[in-house]
Amino acid sequence: MTSHDPRATTASEPVTPDHPSTEPVVEYQERLTVAWWMWLVVLFVGAASFIALAPINMAVGIIAAVVIMVLITLILHLGSPRIVVTDQDVRVGRAYIERRFVGEAEPLRGDAVRVARGPELDGRAFMNFRVSIPDMCRIEIVDPVDPTPYWLTATRHPEELARAINAGRPTDSA
C-alpha cells in the first residue's frame, strides 16, 4: 500500500484553486550578515596565522591562513540569523511562530531603537540584537499561552519587514 503526501502534486494534480499548494509563500526574507568591517578582521586573522607559521614552513603558513579564513567565513555565514516571513509563520533565527499568533509589527529607527532596547525593554521579550545593524522591528505576539509579549529583532529594512507582517494580519471587521 502506498501513502499519498497531500502536499505533493503530480501531472494530474496541478496547483490550482481546486488543488492549492500547501507550501509556504515567502513574503519577506533577510539574512543578518556581519558588517563589512568584519571581513577585514577575517583577512587580518588569516594574515596573522600566515605570519606566525610561514617562518616554520611557507606551505603550512599559506594552508593555515586559507583554512582559518574559510572556517571563520563559514562560522560567520552560518551564524547569521535569517528573518523569514511566510503566509504561514514568522521566523527569526531559530525562533518561529505561526502567523495567527502575530500581532502588529512596528519599524524602529534612531531614538526609538534606543528606547526599545533600554527603558521600555520587557525582559520576557525575544531579542535578536546585532551590533552592526542599528534598526529594529518590534513584532507583537498575541498567543494567549505564550508569555513573550513581543519579538525585538535587528533588521536592515524595518519598514519592509513590518509591512510584510502587517499585510498578512487579519483585518478587524466592525
PyRosetta script that sets phi, psi and omega in degrees:
from pyrosetta import init, pose_from_sequence

init()
pose = pose_from_sequence("MTSHDPRATTASEPVTPDHPSTEPVVEYQERLTVAWWMWLVVLFVGAASFIALAPINMAVGIIAAVVIMVLITLILHLGSPRIVVTDQDVRVGRAYIERRFVGEAEPLRGDAVRVARGPELDGRAFMNFRVSIPDMCRIEIVDPVDPTPYWLTATRHPEELARAINAGRPTDSA")
pose.set_psi(1, 133.8)
pose.set_omega(1, -179.9)
pose.set_phi(2, -101.0)
pose.set_psi(2, 148.3)
pose.set_omega(2, 177.1)
pose.set_phi(3, -98.0)
pose.set_psi(3, 150.1)
pose.set_omega(3, -178.4)
pose.set_phi(4, -112.0)
pose.set_psi(4, 123.3)
pose.set_omega(4, 176.1)
pose.set_phi(5, -85.4)
pose.set_psi(5, 115.8)
pose.set_omega(5, -177.4)
pose.set_phi(6, -64.6)
pose.set_psi(6, -18.5)
pose.set_omega(6, 178.7)
pose.set_phi(7, -81.6)
pose.set_psi(7, -20.6)
pose.set_omega(7, -178.2)
pose.set_phi(8, -79.0)
pose.set_psi(8, 139.7)
pose.set_omega(8, 175.8)
pose.set_phi(9, -117.6)
pose.set_psi(9, 152.2)
pose.set_omega(9, 177.3)
pose.set_phi(10, -121.7)
pose.set_psi(10, -179.0)
pose.set_omega(10, 178.8)
pose.set_phi(11, -60.9)
pose.set_psi(11, -30.0)
pose.set_omega(11, 179.9)
pose.set_phi(12, -84.9)
pose.set_psi(12, -8.9)
pose.set_omega(12, 179.9)
pose.set_phi(13, -124.1)
pose.set_psi(13, 75.1)
pose.set_omega(13, 179.8)
pose.set_phi(14, -70.8)
pose.set_psi(14, 159.2)
pose.set_omega(14, 176.5)
pose.set_phi(15, -78.5)
pose.set_psi(15, 106.2)
pose.set_omega(15, -179.3)
pose.set_phi(16, -137.9)
pose.set_psi(16, 176.1)
pose.set_omega(16, 175.1)
pose.set_phi(17, -57.0)
pose.set_psi(17, -29.2)
pose.set_omega(17, 177.8)
pose.set_phi(18, -75.5)
pose.set_psi(18, -29.5)
pose.set_omega(18, 179.8)
pose.set_phi(19, -127.4)
pose.set_psi(19, 74.6)
pose.set_omega(19, -177.0)
pose.set_phi(20, -69.8)
pose.set_psi(20, 148.1)
pose.set_omega(20, 176.2)
pose.set_phi(21, -77.1)
pose.set_psi(21, 140.8)
pose.set_omega(21, 176.5)
pose.set_phi(22, -98.3)
pose.set_psi(22, 3.1)
pose.set_omega(22, 176.7)
pose.set_phi(23, -67.8)
pose.set_psi(23, 136.3)
pose.set_omega(23, 179.8)
pose.set_phi(24, -65.8)
pose.set_psi(24, 143.0)
pose.set_omega(24, 177.3)
pose.set_phi(25, -96.4)
pose.set_psi(25, 119.3)
pose.set_omega(25, -179.0)
pose.set_phi(26, -76.4)
pose.set_psi(26, 122.0)
pose.set_omega(26, -179.5)
pose.set_phi(27, -102.1)
pose.set_psi(27, -22.4)
pose.set_omega(27, 178.9)
pose.set_phi(28, -160.6)
pose.set_psi(28, 140.3)
pose.set_omega(28, 171.5)
pose.set_phi(29, -151.6)
pose.set_psi(29, 148.2)
pose.set_omega(29, -177.3)
pose.set_phi(30, -156.3)
pose.set_psi(30, 137.8)
pose.set_omega(30, 172.9)
pose.set_phi(31, -104.2)
pose.set_psi(31, 128.4)
pose.set_omega(31, -178.4)
pose.set_phi(32, -88.0)
pose.set_psi(32, 77.0)
pose.set_omega(32, -178.6)
pose.set_phi(33, -74.5)
pose.set_psi(33, 164.2)
pose.set_omega(33, -179.2)
pose.set_phi(34, -71.8)
pose.set_psi(34, 164.1)
pose.set_omega(34, 179.5)
pose.set_phi(35, -66.8)
pose.set_psi(35, 157.8)
pose.set_omega(35, -177.7)
pose.set_phi(36, -58.1)
pose.set_psi(36, -35.5)
pose.set_omega(36, -177.1)
pose.set_phi(37, -68.4)
pose.set_psi(37, -18.3)
pose.set_omega(37, 177.1)
pose.set_phi(38, -65.7)
pose.set_psi(38, -29.9)
pose.set_omega(38, 179.1)
pose.set_phi(39, -69.7)
pose.set_psi(39, -27.9)
pose.set_omega(39, 173.4)
pose.set_phi(40, -66.3)
pose.set_psi(40, -37.0)
pose.set_omega(40, 176.5)
pose.set_phi(41, -63.8)
pose.set_psi(41, -40.9)
pose.set_omega(41, 178.2)
pose.set_phi(42, -60.4)
pose.set_psi(42, -45.5)
pose.set_omega(42, 178.0)
pose.set_phi(43, -62.7)
pose.set_psi(43, -40.9)
pose.set_omega(43, 179.5)
pose.set_phi(44, -62.5)
pose.set_psi(44, -44.9)
pose.set_omega(44, 179.7)
pose.set_phi(45, -64.1)
pose.set_psi(45, -40.9)
pose.set_omega(45, 176.9)
pose.set_phi(46, -63.1)
pose.set_psi(46, -44.2)
pose.set_omega(46, 178.4)
pose.set_phi(47, -64.2)
pose.set_psi(47, -40.8)
pose.set_omega(47, 179.8)
pose.set_phi(48, -63.5)
pose.set_psi(48, -40.2)
pose.set_omega(48, 178.8)
pose.set_phi(49, -68.0)
pose.set_psi(49, -35.5)
pose.set_omega(49, 175.9)
pose.set_phi(50, -64.1)
pose.set_psi(50, -47.3)
pose.set_omega(50, -178.9)
pose.set_phi(51, -61.8)
pose.set_psi(51, -37.1)
pose.set_omega(51, -179.4)
pose.set_phi(52, -70.7)
pose.set_psi(52, -35.0)
pose.set_omega(52, -173.7)
pose.set_phi(53, -102.0)
pose.set_psi(53, -18.7)
pose.set_omega(53, -177.5)
pose.set_phi(54, -61.3)
pose.set_psi(54, -39.0)
pose.set_omega(54, 178.4)
pose.set_phi(55, -62.4)
pose.set_psi(55, -27.2)
pose.set_omega(55, 179.0)
pose.set_phi(56, -77.9)
pose.set_psi(56, -50.0)
pose.set_omega(56, 179.8)
pose.set_phi(57, -159.8)
pose.set_psi(57, 121.2)
pose.set_omega(57, -176.3)
pose.set_phi(58, -59.9)
pose.set_psi(58, -44.3)
pose.set_omega(58, -178.8)
pose.set_phi(59, -63.9)
pose.set_psi(59, -41.9)
pose.set_omega(59, 178.5)
pose.set_phi(60, -63.5)
pose.set_psi(60, -39.9)
pose.set_omega(60, 178.3)
pose.set_phi(61, -61.5)
pose.set_psi(61, -44.5)
pose.set_omega(61, 179.9)
pose.set_phi(62, -66.7)
pose.set_psi(62, -47.3)
pose.set_omega(62, -179.3)
pose.set_phi(63, -62.2)
pose.set_psi(63, -44.2)
pose.set_omega(63, -179.8)
pose.set_phi(64, -62.3)
pose.set_psi(64, -42.8)
pose.set_omega(64, 180.0)
pose.set_phi(65, -61.5)
pose.set_psi(65, -45.9)
pose.set_omega(65, -179.3)
pose.set_phi(66, -65.6)
pose.set_psi(66, -46.3)
pose.set_omega(66, -178.8)
pose.set_phi(67, -62.4)
pose.set_psi(67, -44.6)
pose.set_omega(67, -179.8)
pose.set_phi(68, -63.6)
pose.set_psi(68, -43.1)
pose.set_omega(68, 179.4)
pose.set_phi(69, -65.6)
pose.set_psi(69, -39.2)
pose.set_omega(69, 178.2)
pose.set_phi(70, -65.6)
pose.set_psi(70, -43.9)
pose.set_omega(70, 179.5)
pose.set_phi(71, -62.9)
pose.set_psi(71, -45.0)
pose.set_omega(71, 179.1)
pose.set_phi(72, -63.4)
pose.set_psi(72, -41.0)
pose.set_omega(72, 178.2)
pose.set_phi(73, -61.3)
pose.set_psi(73, -44.2)
pose.set_omega(73, 177.8)
pose.set_phi(74, -62.5)
pose.set_psi(74, -44.0)
pose.set_omega(74, 179.6)
pose.set_phi(75, -62.1)
pose.set_psi(75, -44.4)
pose.set_omega(75, 179.9)
pose.set_phi(76, -65.2)
pose.set_psi(76, -40.0)
pose.set_omega(76, -179.5)
pose.set_phi(77, -70.2)
pose.set_psi(77, -48.8)
pose.set_omega(77, -178.2)
pose.set_phi(78, -69.4)
pose.set_psi(78, -25.5)
pose.set_omega(78, 178.6)
pose.set_phi(79, -84.8)
pose.set_psi(79, -3.8)
pose.set_omega(79, 179.0)
pose.set_phi(80, -81.7)
pose.set_psi(80, 115.9)
pose.set_omega(80, -178.8)
pose.set_phi(81, -68.2)
pose.set_psi(81, 153.1)
pose.set_omega(81, 175.9)
pose.set_phi(82, -110.5)
pose.set_psi(82, 145.0)
pose.set_omega(82, 171.4)
pose.set_phi(83, -108.4)
pose.set_psi(83, 123.2)
pose.set_omega(83, 179.8)
pose.set_phi(84, -132.6)
pose.set_psi(84, 125.0)
pose.set_omega(84, 175.6)
pose.set_phi(85, -113.7)
pose.set_psi(85, 121.0)
pose.set_omega(85, 175.7)
pose.set_phi(86, -117.9)
pose.set_psi(86, 178.3)
pose.set_omega(86, 176.6)
pose.set_phi(87, -72.3)
pose.set_psi(87, -8.9)
pose.set_omega(87, -178.0)
pose.set_phi(88, -110.2)
pose.set_psi(88, -32.0)
pose.set_omega(88, -177.8)
pose.set_phi(89, -155.1)
pose.set_psi(89, 173.4)
pose.set_omega(89, 175.6)
pose.set_phi(90, -123.8)
pose.set_psi(90, 131.7)
pose.set_omega(90, -179.8)
pose.set_phi(91, -126.8)
pose.set_psi(91, 134.5)
pose.set_omega(91, 173.1)
pose.set_phi(92, -131.9)
pose.set_psi(92, 108.7)
pose.set_omega(92, -174.2)
pose.set_phi(93, 62.8)
pose.set_psi(93, -127.4)
pose.set_omega(93, 179.1)
pose.set_phi(94, -89.7)
pose.set_psi(94, -9.5)
pose.set_omega(94, -179.8)
pose.set_phi(95, -82.3)
pose.set_psi(95, 140.5)
pose.set_omega(95, 175.8)
pose.set_phi(96, -147.2)
pose.set_psi(96, 156.0)
pose.set_omega(96, 178.2)
pose.set_phi(97, -150.2)
pose.set_psi(97, 144.9)
pose.set_omega(97, 178.1)
pose.set_phi(98, -66.8)
pose.set_psi(98, 148.1)
pose.set_omega(98, -177.9)
pose.set_phi(99, -59.8)
pose.set_psi(99, -30.8)
pose.set_omega(99, -177.4)
pose.set_phi(100, -66.5)
pose.set_psi(100, -16.9)
pose.set_omega(100, 178.4)
pose.set_phi(101, -101.3)
pose.set_psi(101, 8.3)
pose.set_omega(101, -178.8)
pose.set_phi(102, -102.5)
pose.set_psi(102, 126.3)
pose.set_omega(102, 177.7)
pose.set_phi(103, -92.7)
pose.set_psi(103, -142.3)
pose.set_omega(103, -176.4)
pose.set_phi(104, -78.1)
pose.set_psi(104, 143.3)
pose.set_omega(104, 175.1)
pose.set_phi(105, -107.5)
pose.set_psi(105, 139.0)
pose.set_omega(105, -177.3)
pose.set_phi(106, -126.3)
pose.set_psi(106, 120.8)
pose.set_omega(106, 176.4)
pose.set_phi(107, -72.3)
pose.set_psi(107, 142.7)
pose.set_omega(107, -179.5)
pose.set_phi(108, -129.0)
pose.set_psi(108, 132.8)
pose.set_omega(108, 176.3)
pose.set_phi(109, -138.3)
pose.set_psi(109, 156.1)
pose.set_omega(109, 172.3)
pose.set_phi(110, 59.6)
pose.set_psi(110, -128.0)
pose.set_omega(110, -175.9)
pose.set_phi(111, -64.7)
pose.set_psi(111, -29.4)
pose.set_omega(111, 178.3)
pose.set_phi(112, -62.5)
pose.set_psi(112, -33.1)
pose.set_omega(112, 177.3)
pose.set_phi(113, -67.9)
pose.set_psi(113, -45.0)
pose.set_omega(113, 179.7)
pose.set_phi(114, -58.6)
pose.set_psi(114, -44.1)
pose.set_omega(114, -179.7)
pose.set_phi(115, -67.4)
pose.set_psi(115, -42.4)
pose.set_omega(115, -178.9)
pose.set_phi(116, -65.8)
pose.set_psi(116, -35.5)
pose.set_omega(116, 179.2)
pose.set_phi(117, -80.0)
pose.set_psi(117, -19.1)
pose.set_omega(117, -174.3)
pose.set_phi(118, -112.6)
pose.set_psi(118, -100.5)
pose.set_omega(118, -171.4)
pose.set_phi(119, -60.4)
pose.set_psi(119, -32.1)
pose.set_omega(119, -177.3)
pose.set_phi(120, -94.2)
pose.set_psi(120, -0.7)
pose.set_omega(120, -175.0)
pose.set_phi(121, -66.7)
pose.set_psi(121, 128.0)
pose.set_omega(121, 175.2)
pose.set_phi(122, -95.4)
pose.set_psi(122, 124.5)
pose.set_omega(122, -177.5)
pose.set_phi(123, -61.3)
pose.set_psi(123, -16.8)
pose.set_omega(123, 178.8)
pose.set_phi(124, -84.6)
pose.set_psi(124, -9.5)
pose.set_omega(124, -176.7)
pose.set_phi(125, -69.7)
pose.set_psi(125, 149.3)
pose.set_omega(125, 170.7)
pose.set_phi(126, -80.5)
pose.set_psi(126, 128.2)
pose.set_omega(126, -175.7)
pose.set_phi(127, -121.8)
pose.set_psi(127, 134.5)
pose.set_omega(127, 176.6)
pose.set_phi(128, -133.2)
pose.set_psi(128, 84.9)
pose.set_omega(128, -177.6)
pose.set_phi(129, -96.6)
pose.set_psi(129, 147.7)
pose.set_omega(129, 173.4)
pose.set_phi(130, -134.5)
pose.set_psi(130, 127.5)
pose.set_omega(130, -177.2)
pose.set_phi(131, -58.4)
pose.set_psi(131, -39.3)
pose.set_omega(131, -174.0)
pose.set_phi(132, -87.2)
pose.set_psi(132, 1.4)
pose.set_omega(132, -179.8)
pose.set_phi(133, -121.6)
pose.set_psi(133, 103.2)
pose.set_omega(133, -172.9)
pose.set_phi(134, -77.8)
pose.set_psi(134, -22.7)
pose.set_omega(134, -176.2)
pose.set_phi(135, -91.4)
pose.set_psi(135, 155.9)
pose.set_omega(135, -176.0)
pose.set_phi(136, -141.8)
pose.set_psi(136, 172.2)
pose.set_omega(136, 173.4)
pose.set_phi(137, -138.6)
pose.set_psi(137, 133.0)
pose.set_omega(137, 175.7)
pose.set_phi(138, -101.0)
pose.set_psi(138, 125.0)
pose.set_omega(138, -177.0)
pose.set_phi(139, -116.1)
pose.set_psi(139, 114.3)
pose.set_omega(139, -178.3)
pose.set_phi(140, -71.3)
pose.set_psi(140, 137.1)
pose.set_omega(140, 177.1)
pose.set_phi(141, -108.6)
pose.set_psi(141, 125.1)
pose.set_omega(141, -175.7)
pose.set_phi(142, -113.7)
pose.set_psi(142, 20.5)
pose.set_omega(142, 177.3)
pose.set_phi(143, -75.2)
pose.set_psi(143, 119.4)
pose.set_omega(143, -176.2)
pose.set_phi(144, -65.1)
pose.set_psi(144, -21.7)
pose.set_omega(144, -179.8)
pose.set_phi(145, -99.4)
pose.set_psi(145, -3.7)
pose.set_omega(145, 179.1)
pose.set_phi(146, -96.8)
pose.set_psi(146, 121.0)
pose.set_omega(146, -179.5)
pose.set_phi(147, -74.3)
pose.set_psi(147, -7.3)
pose.set_omega(147, -180.0)
pose.set_phi(148, -73.9)
pose.set_psi(148, 117.1)
pose.set_omega(148, -177.4)
pose.set_phi(149, -76.1)
pose.set_psi(149, -31.8)
pose.set_omega(149, -178.9)
pose.set_phi(150, -164.2)
pose.set_psi(150, 163.5)
pose.set_omega(150, 171.3)
pose.set_phi(151, -104.9)
pose.set_psi(151, 140.4)
pose.set_omega(151, 176.2)
pose.set_phi(152, -124.0)
pose.set_psi(152, 109.9)
pose.set_omega(152, -174.7)
pose.set_phi(153, -126.9)
pose.set_psi(153, 142.9)
pose.set_omega(153, 172.7)
pose.set_phi(154, -68.8)
pose.set_psi(154, 147.0)
pose.set_omega(154, 176.3)
pose.set_phi(155, -159.8)
pose.set_psi(155, 146.1)
pose.set_omega(155, 176.2)
pose.set_phi(156, -82.9)
pose.set_psi(156, -13.3)
pose.set_omega(156, -176.9)
pose.set_phi(157, -133.6)
pose.set_psi(157, 69.2)
pose.set_omega(157, -174.4)
pose.set_phi(158, -62.5)
pose.set_psi(158, -36.6)
pose.set_omega(158, -179.7)
pose.set_phi(159, -67.4)
pose.set_psi(159, -41.8)
pose.set_omega(159, 179.8)
pose.set_phi(160, -66.1)
pose.set_psi(160, -41.3)
pose.set_omega(160, 178.5)
pose.set_phi(161, -63.6)
pose.set_psi(161, -47.0)
pose.set_omega(161, 179.3)
pose.set_phi(162, -62.1)
pose.set_psi(162, -40.3)
pose.set_omega(162, 179.5)
pose.set_phi(163, -62.9)
pose.set_psi(163, -42.8)
pose.set_omega(163, -179.7)
pose.set_phi(164, -64.7)
pose.set_psi(164, -40.4)
pose.set_omega(164, 179.8)
pose.set_phi(165, -71.1)
pose.set_psi(165, -46.2)
pose.set_omega(165, -177.4)
pose.set_phi(166, -68.0)
pose.set_psi(166, -28.9)
pose.set_omega(166, 179.6)
pose.set_phi(167, -67.2)
pose.set_psi(167, -27.8)
pose.set_omega(167, -178.6)
pose.set_phi(168, -91.8)
pose.set_psi(168, 0.8)
pose.set_omega(168, -179.2)
pose.set_phi(169, -77.9)
pose.set_psi(169, 146.0)
pose.set_omega(169, 174.7)
pose.set_phi(170, -67.5)
pose.set_psi(170, 142.1)
pose.set_omega(170, 179.2)
pose.set_phi(171, -86.7)
pose.set_psi(171, 148.0)
pose.set_omega(171, 177.9)
pose.set_phi(172, -78.3)
pose.set_psi(172, 128.7)
pose.set_omega(172, 177.9)
pose.set_phi(173, -104.6)
pose.set_psi(173, 129.9)
pose.set_omega(173, -179.8)
pose.set_phi(174, -98.6)
pose.dump_pdb("model.pdb")
